[in-house]
Amino acid sequence: MATGLARASVRHRRSGFLAGFLSVFLGAAILMAFASMLDTAGGPGVHGTDRTTLTIMAMVVGGWGAIVVASAVGTTLAVASRQRAAELALLRSLGATPGQAVRLVVGEVALVGAAGALLAIPFGYGGGYGLLRILQDTDQVHHGIGYRFGTAALAVGAGGCLLAALAAAWITARRTARRRVRDAQLDAAGGGHRTSRFRLVAGVVLVLAGANCAVLTATVLDGKQLQSQSVAGEGAILSSIGFALLAPVILRAAVAVLGPLLETLGAGGQLGVLGVRRRLQRAATPMMPIVVCTAISVGTLYMQAIWNSAHPVMNADDKSTATLNYVVVGMLAVFAAVMLVNLIVADTSARHREFAQLRLTGATPQQILRLVGAETVLTLVTGVLFGSLAALLSIVPYSLAVTDKAVPDTSPGIYVAVVAGVAVLTLAAGLGSARRTTRVPATAVLRGAVAS
């Protein structure tokens, strides 16, 4: 029964599953591209440095990419499942058991995730082929090596993304379904206020692990070795994911500090601050891609700039490392940017009923746009701040290890460009989706919400 209900639910609410589909589709395509390097390394006639280079590309770059992608896919599906809290509470009040509610959500995610993973296979194949051509064109792998796409690509890319999506949906739905119906309804109406103990502990542990990588890079590792850059990069990745997990707690503190400033902007700023306080969990969701995108892009590009300034003449190993860094930044930045837009549009569009009710009580579309703008600016500033802090955990220790200077002799242009790109994407996604929502008459929105 749950399988048939899940199929009917997906058919009826196709737009509601778009965010989850895109996250699995894009994440699976990226992971399959990297994992196909393992298939290629295991092919006939691949030996020595060629096999080592391909394996490093798959295990090191793809490994960290898998962590970032799995975190993003899990977050997106958890958000989508959390948005169903009111619906699940209604099903429980009608007599559905917690197990039936969980099977419904997991069945929906399985259908959407399987479609995303299957459709991503051609793009993962093409991405892996392009990656091999880059390695061959930069003379890191011989041109005679043939491209292979097989078990590793499908298992790591499609299987890994689908598993992360199912795990996130099961955990979120199970937590919601096990609560009392009245508590679940109140929590759904308020947008969620509680951050689980597991999430808090995991966030603190990851931030401390990132700080430990920074200390190791600055005090123990030799700046002339590739290992120092690898460990310093781990510091930015681990701490950024840790800050992303702690986003609700961080955002609550940011509201206390920046809220009075935003409230001076008028009714829109005051409503924006109140909205973030009321729906802290959902408001903190876009912080994850903001923090991760800022940390990885700024950290990796500045580490490469530090190395380039200290070694004007690059050997073959230096070129290989630079290629790895630019590939990491390029693919993960694109993924994080898509996830950022995806999450903001999904969250803002889901508030169409709230915006319609505000308009019926007298709020103008411009006031609603200022409300969304104030919320978005608060999330953006906080996310960029902690993304920059995570990036510093790789930049400062790596600069000390390579140049004996805490502040590197590099241009601030990289930081300005990355932050400007993140800001444009965040504001355009938030304000654009809010503007589209307010164009529909409020009464039509509420009639549609009641009918659905």
Secondary structure, DSSP 8 states (H G I E B T S, - for coil): -HHHHHHHHHHHTTGGGHHHHHHHHHHHHHHHHHHHHHHHHTSTT--HHHHHHHHHIIIIIHHHHHHHHHHHHHHHHHHHHHTTHHHHHHHHHTT--HHHHHHHHHHHHHHHHHHHHHHHHHHHHHHHHHHHHHHHHTTSS-TT------HHHIIIIIIHHHHHHHHHHHHHHHHHHTS-HHHHHHHHHHT-----HHHHHHHHHHHHHHHHHHHHHHHTS-TTSHHHHHHHHHHHHHHHHHHHHTHHHHHHHHHHHHHHHHHTT-HHHHHHHHHHHHTHHHHHTTHHHHHHHHHHHHHHHHHHHHHHHH-SS--HHHHHHHHHHHHHHHHHHHHHHHHHHHHHHHHHHTTHHHHHHHHHTT--HHHHHHHHHHHHHHHHHHHHHHHHHHHHHHHHHHHHHHHS-SS-S--THHHHHHHHHHHHHHHHHHHHHHHHHHTS-HHHHHHHHHH-
